[in-house]
């Protein structure tokens, strides 16, 4: 009898099966779990709307980054230098570019390649005539190279931003007053410089405010 009790196995535990798997899912749901609660509360449309809102905020912030505004101002200034259809005094574009150009452009002008480019342009200008559209970029590079550090420190400062705003506002006043009317400033000939002047004015306002 002792050997038989030693060989006897304990009874197996009873396995309870749930015929409805949905009930087991609901029973295992824990409201304190933030991940699971967010899955149950937020539907696909809410998640999509939240992702779109986040993406729009990122795009909006990226569009108004200082580097982006500096590139917009630099491109608009270059457009005003090389295009016709405006009677503004283009020499004011030289200090405006020096104050609002991106730091990478200023570093390139002050670097070895920029110095050599300015030196070769100076040699060409000594012996040949250079039109005004090409003379202004040369003067801009020369101004950036020979400018003392006190003048270059105005970049990004409050005084430099005010100077840029005054220059852009004066150029906008010259352009629109000499055009005769707002409608004439958007003619086929002068629409590109008009848009460029609007861009540099808006960028200067955004930097100040």
Rosetta constraint file for C-alpha pairs under 8 A:
AtomPair CA 1 CA 5 HARMONIC 6.34 0.50
AtomPair CA 2 CA 6 HARMONIC 6.26 0.50
AtomPair CA 3 CA 7 HARMONIC 6.27 0.50
AtomPair CA 4 CA 8 HARMONIC 6.18 0.50
AtomPair CA 18 CA 24 HARMONIC 7.40 0.50
AtomPair CA 20 CA 24 HARMONIC 7.12 0.50
AtomPair CA 21 CA 25 HARMONIC 6.42 0.50
AtomPair CA 22 CA 26 HARMONIC 6.31 0.50
AtomPair CA 23 CA 27 HARMONIC 6.01 0.50
AtomPair CA 24 CA 28 HARMONIC 6.10 0.50
AtomPair CA 25 CA 29 HARMONIC 6.32 0.50
AtomPair CA 29 CA 36 HARMONIC 7.68 0.50
AtomPair CA 30 CA 36 HARMONIC 7.56 0.50
AtomPair CA 30 CA 37 HARMONIC 7.84 0.50
AtomPair CA 31 CA 36 HARMONIC 7.55 0.50
AtomPair CA 31 CA 37 HARMONIC 5.95 0.50
AtomPair CA 32 CA 37 HARMONIC 7.43 0.50
AtomPair CA 33 CA 37 HARMONIC 6.01 0.50
AtomPair CA 34 CA 38 HARMONIC 5.99 0.50
AtomPair CA 35 CA 39 HARMONIC 6.41 0.50
AtomPair CA 36 CA 40 HARMONIC 6.32 0.50
AtomPair CA 37 CA 41 HARMONIC 5.93 0.50
AtomPair CA 38 CA 42 HARMONIC 5.66 0.50
AtomPair CA 39 CA 43 HARMONIC 7.29 0.50
AtomPair CA 42 CA 46 HARMONIC 5.67 0.50
AtomPair CA 42 CA 47 HARMONIC 6.35 0.50
AtomPair CA 43 CA 47 HARMONIC 6.29 0.50
AtomPair CA 44 CA 48 HARMONIC 6.09 0.50
AtomPair CA 45 CA 49 HARMONIC 6.00 0.50
AtomPair CA 46 CA 50 HARMONIC 6.08 0.50
AtomPair CA 47 CA 51 HARMONIC 6.18 0.50
AtomPair CA 48 CA 52 HARMONIC 6.14 0.50
AtomPair CA 49 CA 53 HARMONIC 6.13 0.50
AtomPair CA 50 CA 54 HARMONIC 6.22 0.50
AtomPair CA 51 CA 55 HARMONIC 6.12 0.50
AtomPair CA 52 CA 56 HARMONIC 6.04 0.50
AtomPair CA 53 CA 57 HARMONIC 6.24 0.50
AtomPair CA 54 CA 58 HARMONIC 6.30 0.50
AtomPair CA 55 CA 59 HARMONIC 6.18 0.50
AtomPair CA 56 CA 60 HARMONIC 5.98 0.50
AtomPair CA 57 CA 61 HARMONIC 6.10 0.50
AtomPair CA 58 CA 62 HARMONIC 6.05 0.50
AtomPair CA 59 CA 63 HARMONIC 6.08 0.50
AtomPair CA 60 CA 64 HARMONIC 6.71 0.50
AtomPair CA 61 CA 65 HARMONIC 6.38 0.50
AtomPair CA 62 CA 68 HARMONIC 7.69 0.50
AtomPair CA 63 CA 68 HARMONIC 6.53 0.50
AtomPair CA 63 CA 69 HARMONIC 7.93 0.50
AtomPair CA 64 CA 68 HARMONIC 6.46 0.50
AtomPair CA 64 CA 69 HARMONIC 6.40 0.50
AtomPair CA 65 CA 69 HARMONIC 6.37 0.50
AtomPair CA 66 CA 70 HARMONIC 6.10 0.50
AtomPair CA 66 CA 207 HARMONIC 7.92 0.50
AtomPair CA 67 CA 71 HARMONIC 6.31 0.50
AtomPair CA 67 CA 102 HARMONIC 6.41 0.50
AtomPair CA 68 CA 72 HARMONIC 6.27 0.50
AtomPair CA 69 CA 73 HARMONIC 6.20 0.50
AtomPair CA 69 CA 203 HARMONIC 6.09 0.50
AtomPair CA 70 CA 74 HARMONIC 6.13 0.50
AtomPair CA 70 CA 100 HARMONIC 5.66 0.50
AtomPair CA 70 CA 101 HARMONIC 5.49 0.50
AtomPair CA 70 CA 102 HARMONIC 5.34 0.50
AtomPair CA 70 CA 203 HARMONIC 7.84 0.50
AtomPair CA 71 CA 75 HARMONIC 6.06 0.50
AtomPair CA 71 CA 101 HARMONIC 6.71 0.50
AtomPair CA 71 CA 102 HARMONIC 6.22 0.50
AtomPair CA 72 CA 76 HARMONIC 6.07 0.50
AtomPair CA 72 CA 199 HARMONIC 7.22 0.50
AtomPair CA 72 CA 200 HARMONIC 7.54 0.50
AtomPair CA 72 CA 203 HARMONIC 7.71 0.50
AtomPair CA 73 CA 77 HARMONIC 6.06 0.50
AtomPair CA 73 CA 97 HARMONIC 7.66 0.50
AtomPair CA 73 CA 100 HARMONIC 6.65 0.50
AtomPair CA 73 CA 101 HARMONIC 7.01 0.50
AtomPair CA 73 CA 199 HARMONIC 6.79 0.50
AtomPair CA 73 CA 200 HARMONIC 5.17 0.50
AtomPair CA 73 CA 203 HARMONIC 6.58 0.50
AtomPair CA 74 CA 78 HARMONIC 6.23 0.50
AtomPair CA 74 CA 97 HARMONIC 6.17 0.50
AtomPair CA 74 CA 100 HARMONIC 6.95 0.50
AtomPair CA 74 CA 101 HARMONIC 5.35 0.50
AtomPair CA 74 CA 102 HARMONIC 7.58 0.50
AtomPair CA 75 CA 79 HARMONIC 6.18 0.50
AtomPair CA 76 CA 80 HARMONIC 6.30 0.50
AtomPair CA 76 CA 196 HARMONIC 4.70 0.50
AtomPair CA 76 CA 197 HARMONIC 7.11 0.50
AtomPair CA 76 CA 199 HARMONIC 6.65 0.50
AtomPair CA 76 CA 200 HARMONIC 6.45 0.50
AtomPair CA 77 CA 81 HARMONIC 6.31 0.50
AtomPair CA 77 CA 93 HARMONIC 6.44 0.50
AtomPair CA 77 CA 96 HARMONIC 7.99 0.50
AtomPair CA 77 CA 97 HARMONIC 6.66 0.50
AtomPair CA 77 CA 196 HARMONIC 7.09 0.50
AtomPair CA 77 CA 200 HARMONIC 7.37 0.50
AtomPair CA 78 CA 82 HARMONIC 6.36 0.50
AtomPair CA 79 CA 83 HARMONIC 5.82 0.50
AtomPair CA 79 CA 192 HARMONIC 7.94 0.50
AtomPair CA 79 CA 193 HARMONIC 6.98 0.50
AtomPair CA 79 CA 196 HARMONIC 6.79 0.50
AtomPair CA 80 CA 84 HARMONIC 7.60 0.50
AtomPair CA 80 CA 90 HARMONIC 7.68 0.50
AtomPair CA 80 CA 193 HARMONIC 5.70 0.50
AtomPair CA 80 CA 196 HARMONIC 6.62 0.50
AtomPair CA 80 CA 197 HARMONIC 7.67 0.50
AtomPair CA 81 CA 90 HARMONIC 6.67 0.50
AtomPair CA 81 CA 93 HARMONIC 7.60 0.50
AtomPair CA 81 CA 133 HARMONIC 6.02 0.50
AtomPair CA 81 CA 136 HARMONIC 7.27 0.50
AtomPair CA 82 CA 133 HARMONIC 5.42 0.50
AtomPair CA 83 CA 192 HARMONIC 7.93 0.50
AtomPair CA 83 CA 193 HARMONIC 6.96 0.50
AtomPair CA 84 CA 189 HARMONIC 7.77 0.50
AtomPair CA 84 CA 190 HARMONIC 7.34 0.50
AtomPair CA 84 CA 193 HARMONIC 7.50 0.50
AtomPair CA 85 CA 189 HARMONIC 5.56 0.50
AtomPair CA 85 CA 190 HARMONIC 4.45 0.50
AtomPair CA 85 CA 193 HARMONIC 6.77 0.50
AtomPair CA 86 CA 175 HARMONIC 6.23 0.50
AtomPair CA 86 CA 179 HARMONIC 7.83 0.50
AtomPair CA 86 CA 190 HARMONIC 6.39 0.50
AtomPair CA 86 CA 193 HARMONIC 6.52 0.50
AtomPair CA 86 CA 194 HARMONIC 7.97 0.50
AtomPair CA 87 CA 174 HARMONIC 7.38 0.50
AtomPair CA 87 CA 175 HARMONIC 6.31 0.50
AtomPair CA 87 CA 178 HARMONIC 7.01 0.50
AtomPair CA 88 CA 171 HARMONIC 6.10 0.50
AtomPair CA 88 CA 174 HARMONIC 5.67 0.50
AtomPair CA 88 CA 175 HARMONIC 5.70 0.50
AtomPair CA 89 CA 171 HARMONIC 7.43 0.50
AtomPair CA 90 CA 94 HARMONIC 7.69 0.50
AtomPair CA 91 CA 136 HARMONIC 7.23 0.50
AtomPair CA 92 CA 96 HARMONIC 6.54 0.50
AtomPair CA 92 CA 167 HARMONIC 6.83 0.50
AtomPair CA 92 CA 171 HARMONIC 7.94 0.50
AtomPair CA 93 CA 97 HARMONIC 5.98 0.50
AtomPair CA 94 CA 98 HARMONIC 6.39 0.50
AtomPair CA 94 CA 136 HARMONIC 7.06 0.50
AtomPair CA 94 CA 137 HARMONIC 7.83 0.50
AtomPair CA 94 CA 139 HARMONIC 7.32 0.50
AtomPair CA 94 CA 140 HARMONIC 5.22 0.50
AtomPair CA 94 CA 143 HARMONIC 7.99 0.50
AtomPair CA 95 CA 99 HARMONIC 6.14 0.50
AtomPair CA 95 CA 140 HARMONIC 7.54 0.50
AtomPair CA 96 CA 100 HARMONIC 6.16 0.50
AtomPair CA 96 CA 164 HARMONIC 5.82 0.50
AtomPair CA 96 CA 167 HARMONIC 6.97 0.50
AtomPair CA 96 CA 168 HARMONIC 7.81 0.50
AtomPair CA 97 CA 101 HARMONIC 5.30 0.50
AtomPair CA 97 CA 140 HARMONIC 7.60 0.50
AtomPair CA 98 CA 106 HARMONIC 7.68 0.50
AtomPair CA 98 CA 140 HARMONIC 7.19 0.50
AtomPair CA 98 CA 143 HARMONIC 7.94 0.50
AtomPair CA 98 CA 144 HARMONIC 6.44 0.50
AtomPair CA 99 CA 152 HARMONIC 7.68 0.50
AtomPair CA 99 CA 154 HARMONIC 7.21 0.50
AtomPair CA 99 CA 155 HARMONIC 5.16 0.50
AtomPair CA 99 CA 156 HARMONIC 7.73 0.50
AtomPair CA 99 CA 160 HARMONIC 6.64 0.50
AtomPair CA 99 CA 161 HARMONIC 7.96 0.50
AtomPair CA 99 CA 164 HARMONIC 6.95 0.50
AtomPair CA 100 CA 155 HARMONIC 6.99 0.50
AtomPair CA 100 CA 164 HARMONIC 7.59 0.50
AtomPair CA 101 CA 105 HARMONIC 6.59 0.50
AtomPair CA 101 CA 106 HARMONIC 6.87 0.50
AtomPair CA 102 CA 106 HARMONIC 6.59 0.50
AtomPair CA 103 CA 107 HARMONIC 6.05 0.50
AtomPair CA 104 CA 108 HARMONIC 6.16 0.50
AtomPair CA 105 CA 109 HARMONIC 6.25 0.50
AtomPair CA 106 CA 110 HARMONIC 6.20 0.50
AtomPair CA 106 CA 144 HARMONIC 7.28 0.50
AtomPair CA 107 CA 111 HARMONIC 5.93 0.50
AtomPair CA 108 CA 112 HARMONIC 7.66 0.50
AtomPair CA 108 CA 113 HARMONIC 6.88 0.50
AtomPair CA 108 CA 114 HARMONIC 5.77 0.50
AtomPair CA 109 CA 113 HARMONIC 7.08 0.50
AtomPair CA 109 CA 114 HARMONIC 4.02 0.50
AtomPair CA 109 CA 115 HARMONIC 6.55 0.50
AtomPair CA 109 CA 141 HARMONIC 6.27 0.50
AtomPair CA 109 CA 144 HARMONIC 7.17 0.50
AtomPair CA 109 CA 145 HARMONIC 6.94 0.50
AtomPair CA 110 CA 114 HARMONIC 5.81 0.50
AtomPair CA 110 CA 115 HARMONIC 6.38 0.50
AtomPair CA 110 CA 144 HARMONIC 7.09 0.50
AtomPair CA 110 CA 145 HARMONIC 5.52 0.50
AtomPair CA 111 CA 115 HARMONIC 6.27 0.50
AtomPair CA 112 CA 116 HARMONIC 6.21 0.50
AtomPair CA 113 CA 117 HARMONIC 6.08 0.50
AtomPair CA 114 CA 118 HARMONIC 6.15 0.50
AtomPair CA 114 CA 141 HARMONIC 7.53 0.50
AtomPair CA 115 CA 119 HARMONIC 6.07 0.50
AtomPair CA 115 CA 145 HARMONIC 7.42 0.50
AtomPair CA 116 CA 120 HARMONIC 6.15 0.50
AtomPair CA 117 CA 121 HARMONIC 6.13 0.50
AtomPair CA 118 CA 122 HARMONIC 6.06 0.50
AtomPair CA 118 CA 138 HARMONIC 6.53 0.50
AtomPair CA 118 CA 141 HARMONIC 6.56 0.50
AtomPair CA 118 CA 142 HARMONIC 6.53 0.50
AtomPair CA 119 CA 123 HARMONIC 6.38 0.50
AtomPair CA 120 CA 124 HARMONIC 6.30 0.50
AtomPair CA 121 CA 125 HARMONIC 6.09 0.50
AtomPair CA 121 CA 138 HARMONIC 6.83 0.50
AtomPair CA 122 CA 126 HARMONIC 6.26 0.50
AtomPair CA 122 CA 138 HARMONIC 7.90 0.50
AtomPair CA 123 CA 127 HARMONIC 6.91 0.50
AtomPair CA 124 CA 128 HARMONIC 5.75 0.50
AtomPair CA 125 CA 129 HARMONIC 6.13 0.50
AtomPair CA 125 CA 130 HARMONIC 6.20 0.50
AtomPair CA 130 CA 134 HARMONIC 6.29 0.50
AtomPair CA 130 CA 135 HARMONIC 5.96 0.50
AtomPair CA 131 CA 135 HARMONIC 6.01 0.50
AtomPair CA 132 CA 136 HARMONIC 6.17 0.50
AtomPair CA 133 CA 137 HARMONIC 7.53 0.50
AtomPair CA 134 CA 138 HARMONIC 6.66 0.50
AtomPair CA 135 CA 139 HARMONIC 6.22 0.50
AtomPair CA 136 CA 140 HARMONIC 6.07 0.50
AtomPair CA 137 CA 141 HARMONIC 6.26 0.50
AtomPair CA 138 CA 142 HARMONIC 6.15 0.50
AtomPair CA 139 CA 143 HARMONIC 5.96 0.50
AtomPair CA 140 CA 144 HARMONIC 6.29 0.50
AtomPair CA 141 CA 145 HARMONIC 6.22 0.50
AtomPair CA 142 CA 146 HARMONIC 6.19 0.50
AtomPair CA 143 CA 147 HARMONIC 5.70 0.50
AtomPair CA 144 CA 152 HARMONIC 7.96 0.50
AtomPair CA 147 CA 151 HARMONIC 6.24 0.50
AtomPair CA 147 CA 152 HARMONIC 6.67 0.50
AtomPair CA 148 CA 152 HARMONIC 6.50 0.50
AtomPair CA 149 CA 153 HARMONIC 5.92 0.50
AtomPair CA 150 CA 154 HARMONIC 7.06 0.50
AtomPair CA 153 CA 157 HARMONIC 7.34 0.50
AtomPair CA 154 CA 158 HARMONIC 7.77 0.50
AtomPair CA 154 CA 159 HARMONIC 6.47 0.50
AtomPair CA 154 CA 160 HARMONIC 4.73 0.50
AtomPair CA 155 CA 160 HARMONIC 5.59 0.50
AtomPair CA 155 CA 161 HARMONIC 7.58 0.50
AtomPair CA 156 CA 160 HARMONIC 6.29 0.50
AtomPair CA 156 CA 161 HARMONIC 6.60 0.50
AtomPair CA 157 CA 161 HARMONIC 6.26 0.50
AtomPair CA 158 CA 162 HARMONIC 6.24 0.50
AtomPair CA 158 CA 208 HARMONIC 7.62 0.50
AtomPair CA 159 CA 163 HARMONIC 6.21 0.50
AtomPair CA 160 CA 164 HARMONIC 6.16 0.50
AtomPair CA 161 CA 165 HARMONIC 6.16 0.50
AtomPair CA 161 CA 204 HARMONIC 6.94 0.50
AtomPair CA 161 CA 207 HARMONIC 6.67 0.50
AtomPair CA 161 CA 208 HARMONIC 5.99 0.50
AtomPair CA 162 CA 166 HARMONIC 6.16 0.50
AtomPair CA 162 CA 208 HARMONIC 7.02 0.50
AtomPair CA 163 CA 167 HARMONIC 6.20 0.50
AtomPair CA 164 CA 168 HARMONIC 6.11 0.50
AtomPair CA 164 CA 204 HARMONIC 6.23 0.50
AtomPair CA 165 CA 169 HARMONIC 5.98 0.50
AtomPair CA 165 CA 201 HARMONIC 6.90 0.50
AtomPair CA 165 CA 204 HARMONIC 5.04 0.50
AtomPair CA 165 CA 205 HARMONIC 6.51 0.50
AtomPair CA 165 CA 208 HARMONIC 7.71 0.50
AtomPair CA 166 CA 170 HARMONIC 6.06 0.50
AtomPair CA 167 CA 171 HARMONIC 6.19 0.50
AtomPair CA 168 CA 172 HARMONIC 6.10 0.50
AtomPair CA 168 CA 197 HARMONIC 7.37 0.50
AtomPair CA 168 CA 200 HARMONIC 6.32 0.50
AtomPair CA 168 CA 201 HARMONIC 5.21 0.50
AtomPair CA 168 CA 204 HARMONIC 7.16 0.50
AtomPair CA 169 CA 173 HARMONIC 6.12 0.50
AtomPair CA 169 CA 201 HARMONIC 6.28 0.50
AtomPair CA 170 CA 174 HARMONIC 6.19 0.50
AtomPair CA 171 CA 175 HARMONIC 6.10 0.50
AtomPair CA 171 CA 197 HARMONIC 7.34 0.50
AtomPair CA 172 CA 176 HARMONIC 6.12 0.50
AtomPair CA 172 CA 197 HARMONIC 6.05 0.50
AtomPair CA 172 CA 198 HARMONIC 7.35 0.50
AtomPair CA 172 CA 201 HARMONIC 7.35 0.50
AtomPair CA 173 CA 177 HARMONIC 5.80 0.50
AtomPair CA 174 CA 178 HARMONIC 5.93 0.50
AtomPair CA 175 CA 179 HARMONIC 6.06 0.50
AtomPair CA 175 CA 185 HARMONIC 7.80 0.50
AtomPair CA 175 CA 194 HARMONIC 7.62 0.50
AtomPair CA 176 CA 180 HARMONIC 6.66 0.50
AtomPair CA 176 CA 181 HARMONIC 6.55 0.50
AtomPair CA 176 CA 182 HARMONIC 6.47 0.50
AtomPair CA 176 CA 185 HARMONIC 6.43 0.50
AtomPair CA 177 CA 181 HARMONIC 6.98 0.50
AtomPair CA 179 CA 184 HARMONIC 6.06 0.50
AtomPair CA 179 CA 185 HARMONIC 5.52 0.50
AtomPair CA 180 CA 184 HARMONIC 6.60 0.50
AtomPair CA 180 CA 185 HARMONIC 7.65 0.50
AtomPair CA 181 CA 185 HARMONIC 6.47 0.50
AtomPair CA 182 CA 186 HARMONIC 6.89 0.50
AtomPair CA 183 CA 187 HARMONIC 7.02 0.50
AtomPair CA 185 CA 190 HARMONIC 5.83 0.50
AtomPair CA 185 CA 191 HARMONIC 6.35 0.50
AtomPair CA 185 CA 194 HARMONIC 6.32 0.50
AtomPair CA 186 CA 190 HARMONIC 5.93 0.50
AtomPair CA 186 CA 191 HARMONIC 4.42 0.50
AtomPair CA 186 CA 194 HARMONIC 6.67 0.50
AtomPair CA 187 CA 191 HARMONIC 5.51 0.50
AtomPair CA 190 CA 194 HARMONIC 6.12 0.50
AtomPair CA 191 CA 195 HARMONIC 6.22 0.50
AtomPair CA 192 CA 196 HARMONIC 6.25 0.50
AtomPair CA 193 CA 197 HARMONIC 6.07 0.50
AtomPair CA 194 CA 198 HARMONIC 6.23 0.50
AtomPair CA 195 CA 199 HARMONIC 6.16 0.50
AtomPair CA 196 CA 200 HARMONIC 6.38 0.50
AtomPair CA 197 CA 201 HARMONIC 6.15 0.50
AtomPair CA 198 CA 202 HARMONIC 6.11 0.50
AtomPair CA 199 CA 203 HARMONIC 6.06 0.50
AtomPair CA 200 CA 204 HARMONIC 6.09 0.50
AtomPair CA 201 CA 205 HARMONIC 6.26 0.50
AtomPair CA 202 CA 206 HARMONIC 6.13 0.50
AtomPair CA 203 CA 207 HARMONIC 6.19 0.50
AtomPair CA 204 CA 208 HARMONIC 6.35 0.50
AtomPair CA 205 CA 209 HARMONIC 6.00 0.50
